[in-house]
Amino acid sequence: MLTIPMEITGIILAGGKSRRLDYKNKALLQIGGKSIVERVIDAISGVTDKFIMITNSPDDYEHLGLPMFGDVIAGTGPLGGIYSGLARSGTHNNIIVACDMPFIQPKLFELLISHIADNDIVIPVTPDGYHPLCAVYSKNCIKPVELLIEADQLKVTNLFRYVKVNEMIFSEEHPYYAQDMLFNVNTHEDYAKAIQLCKTKEGDCGLPND
């Protein structure tokens, strides 16, 4: 485990309905002999042994042995997941990461954590845009998020107007972007691509689930 100069919790958000995958649970799709969420857990384990999962389907993840909590405020999307995770966490600073990122690595988390300083959010920005579900958040975000939810302003980037944000700019040439660390699986095409990327990176990774 990397040495991190602060206590930090890894918060995994597993609340999506996977509509574009015909409602299959994308977190449990297998890549390289492990489910995607297990690969996310492995990455977080490189920087902290504190975990919680935000999910409204706890039976799907009971085998992981993680503390699990449902949404504090139902029907509020990723912003509500961030709110629920921060509210449940026991540490001031937190890694918040989606359950569908098969190639995430501890060194990306380490980089984000190392730039928290007096910021409230440290977030990767790539040619694809912001990555709010692979970022570091402090508990200072809780009240602003609560107010945004009350105002039905559920876009995560709305939060950036009210807290101090450190944007980590990754160009297409940046190794963490080029290594697909921020790639996530939302569609059948994404899953097929993840299998091919895994073969390139790790050898035989099997075939996509039917």
C-alpha positions as CSV (number, residue, x, y, z in Angstrom):
1,M,0.0,0.0,0.0
2,L,1.2,3.5,-0.8
3,T,2.0,5.8,2.0
4,I,-0.7,8.5,2.2
5,P,-0.2,11.4,4.7
6,M,-3.8,11.4,5.8
7,E,-6.8,9.2,6.5
8,I,-8.9,8.7,3.5
9,T,-11.9,6.5,2.7
10,G,-12.6,4.8,-0.7
11,I,-16.3,5.3,-1.6
12,I,-17.5,3.1,-4.4
13,L,-20.7,4.3,-6.1
14,A,-22.8,1.4,-7.5
15,G,-26.2,2.9,-8.0
16,G,-26.6,2.9,-11.8
17,K,-29.4,1.0,-13.5
18,S,-27.2,-0.1,-16.5
19,R,-29.9,0.6,-19.0
20,R,-27.5,0.6,-21.9
21,L,-26.4,-2.9,-20.8
22,D,-29.9,-4.2,-20.8
23,Y,-30.0,-3.8,-17.1
24,K,-27.1,-6.2,-16.4
25,N,-25.1,-5.2,-13.4
26,K,-22.0,-3.8,-15.1
27,A,-20.1,-3.8,-11.8
28,L,-20.2,-7.6,-11.8
29,L,-19.1,-8.1,-15.4
30,Q,-15.9,-10.2,-15.6
31,I,-12.7,-8.8,-17.0
32,G,-9.4,-10.7,-16.5
33,G,-10.9,-13.2,-14.1
34,K,-12.4,-10.6,-11.8
35,S,-15.5,-8.5,-11.7
36,I,-15.0,-4.8,-12.6
37,V,-15.9,-3.8,-9.1
38,E,-13.3,-6.2,-7.7
39,R,-10.7,-4.5,-9.9
40,V,-11.8,-1.1,-8.5
41,I,-11.5,-2.4,-4.9
42,D,-8.0,-3.7,-5.7
43,A,-7.0,-0.2,-6.9
44,I,-8.4,1.5,-3.8
45,S,-6.7,-1.0,-1.6
46,G,-3.4,0.4,-2.9
47,V,-4.0,3.6,-1.0
48,T,-6.4,2.9,1.9
49,D,-8.0,0.0,3.8
50,K,-11.2,2.1,4.5
51,F,-14.1,1.3,2.2
52,I,-17.7,1.9,1.9
53,M,-20.1,1.2,-0.9
54,I,-23.2,3.2,-1.8
55,T,-25.8,0.9,-3.4
56,N,-29.5,0.2,-3.4
57,S,-28.8,-3.4,-4.4
58,P,-26.8,-4.7,-1.4
59,D,-27.6,-8.3,-2.1
60,D,-25.6,-8.1,-5.3
61,Y,-22.4,-7.1,-3.4
62,E,-22.7,-9.0,-0.1
63,H,-19.9,-11.3,-1.2
64,L,-17.5,-8.4,-1.2
65,G,-17.7,-7.9,2.6
66,L,-17.8,-4.1,2.4
67,P,-19.9,-1.8,4.5
68,M,-22.8,-0.8,2.4
69,F,-25.3,2.0,2.5
70,G,-28.2,3.1,0.4
71,D,-28.9,6.5,-1.0
72,V,-29.8,9.0,1.7
73,I,-32.0,10.8,-0.8
74,A,-33.4,8.6,-3.4
75,G,-33.6,9.5,-7.1
76,T,-30.9,12.1,-7.1
77,G,-28.3,10.3,-9.4
78,P,-24.6,10.6,-9.1
79,L,-24.8,13.8,-7.0
80,G,-27.0,12.0,-4.5
81,G,-24.4,9.1,-4.4
82,I,-21.6,11.6,-3.7
83,Y,-23.8,13.1,-0.9
84,S,-24.6,9.7,0.6
85,G,-20.9,8.6,0.5
86,L,-19.6,11.8,2.1
87,A,-22.4,11.7,4.8
88,R,-21.5,8.1,5.7
89,S,-17.7,8.4,5.6
90,G,-15.7,8.6,8.7
91,T,-12.8,10.6,7.2
92,H,-12.6,14.2,6.0
93,N,-11.1,13.4,2.6
94,N,-12.5,10.7,0.4
95,I,-11.9,9.0,-3.0
96,I,-15.2,8.7,-4.8
97,V,-15.1,6.3,-7.7
98,A,-17.7,4.6,-9.9
99,C,-18.0,0.8,-9.9
100,D,-17.4,0.5,-13.7
101,M,-13.7,1.5,-14.2
102,P,-11.8,-1.7,-14.9
103,F,-8.4,-0.1,-15.5
104,I,-8.1,2.4,-12.6
105,Q,-4.8,2.2,-10.7
106,P,-3.6,3.2,-7.2
107,K,-1.1,5.7,-8.7
108,L,-3.9,7.8,-10.1
109,F,-5.6,8.0,-6.7
110,E,-2.2,8.8,-5.1
111,L,-1.8,11.7,-7.6
112,L,-5.2,13.1,-6.8
113,I,-4.8,12.8,-3.1
114,S,-1.4,14.5,-3.2
115,H,-3.0,17.6,-4.6
116,I,-5.9,18.0,-2.1
117,A,-4.1,20.6,0.1
118,D,-6.8,23.0,1.1
119,N,-9.0,22.1,-1.9
120,D,-12.4,20.5,-1.5
121,I,-12.3,18.5,-4.8
122,V,-9.4,17.2,-6.9
123,I,-10.8,16.0,-10.2
124,P,-9.3,14.7,-13.5
125,V,-10.1,16.7,-16.6
126,T,-9.4,15.0,-20.0
127,P,-10.3,15.6,-23.6
128,D,-13.5,13.8,-22.7
129,G,-14.3,16.3,-20.0
130,Y,-14.6,16.2,-16.2
131,H,-14.5,12.8,-14.4
132,P,-16.5,13.5,-11.2
133,L,-16.8,9.8,-10.4
134,C,-13.1,9.4,-10.1
135,A,-12.1,12.2,-7.8
136,V,-11.2,13.2,-4.3
137,Y,-13.8,15.1,-2.3
138,S,-13.8,16.6,1.2
139,K,-16.7,16.7,3.6
140,N,-16.8,20.4,3.0
141,C,-18.9,19.5,-0.1
142,I,-21.8,18.0,2.0
143,K,-23.7,21.2,2.6
144,P,-23.4,22.6,-0.9
145,V,-24.5,19.3,-2.4
146,E,-27.4,19.2,0.0
147,L,-28.5,22.7,-1.2
148,L,-28.1,21.7,-4.8
149,I,-30.3,18.6,-4.3
150,E,-32.9,20.7,-2.6
151,A,-32.9,23.0,-5.6
152,D,-33.1,20.0,-8.0
153,Q,-29.8,21.0,-9.6
154,L,-28.4,17.5,-9.9
155,K,-25.5,18.1,-12.3
156,V,-22.3,17.3,-10.4
157,T,-20.4,20.2,-12.0
158,N,-22.9,22.6,-10.4
159,L,-21.1,21.9,-7.2
160,F,-17.8,23.4,-8.5
161,R,-19.2,27.0,-8.2
162,Y,-19.5,26.6,-4.4
163,V,-16.3,24.8,-3.3
164,K,-12.6,25.0,-4.1
165,V,-11.7,22.7,-7.0
166,N,-8.2,21.6,-8.2
167,E,-8.5,20.5,-11.8
168,M,-5.9,17.9,-12.9
169,I,-5.5,18.3,-16.6
170,F,-4.6,15.1,-18.5
171,S,-3.9,15.5,-22.2
172,E,-4.3,12.6,-24.6
173,E,-0.5,12.0,-24.2
174,H,-0.7,11.9,-20.4
175,P,0.2,8.3,-19.4
176,Y,-2.8,7.9,-17.0
177,Y,-5.2,8.9,-19.8
178,A,-3.3,6.9,-22.5
179,Q,-3.4,3.9,-20.2
180,D,-7.2,4.0,-20.1
181,M,-7.3,4.5,-16.3
182,L,-10.4,6.6,-16.7
183,F,-12.2,4.3,-19.1
184,N,-15.6,3.1,-17.9
185,V,-18.1,0.6,-19.1
186,N,-21.6,1.7,-19.9
187,T,-22.5,-0.2,-23.1
188,H,-22.0,-3.6,-24.7
189,E,-19.5,-1.9,-27.0
190,D,-17.6,-0.5,-24.0
191,Y,-17.5,-4.0,-22.5
192,A,-16.2,-5.6,-25.7
193,K,-13.6,-2.8,-25.9
194,A,-12.6,-3.4,-22.2
195,I,-12.0,-7.1,-23.0
196,Q,-9.7,-6.2,-25.9
197,L,-7.9,-3.6,-23.8
198,C,-7.4,-6.2,-21.1
199,K,-5.9,-8.7,-23.6
200,T,-3.5,-6.0,-24.7
201,K,-2.5,-5.0,-21.2
202,E,-2.8,-8.3,-19.3
203,G,-2.9,-11.2,-21.7
204,D,-5.9,-13.5,-22.1
205,C,-8.9,-11.9,-20.4
206,G,-11.6,-14.2,-21.7
207,L,-14.7,-13.3,-23.7
208,P,-17.5,-10.9,-22.8
209,N,-20.4,-12.2,-20.7
210,D,-23.5,-13.2,-22.8
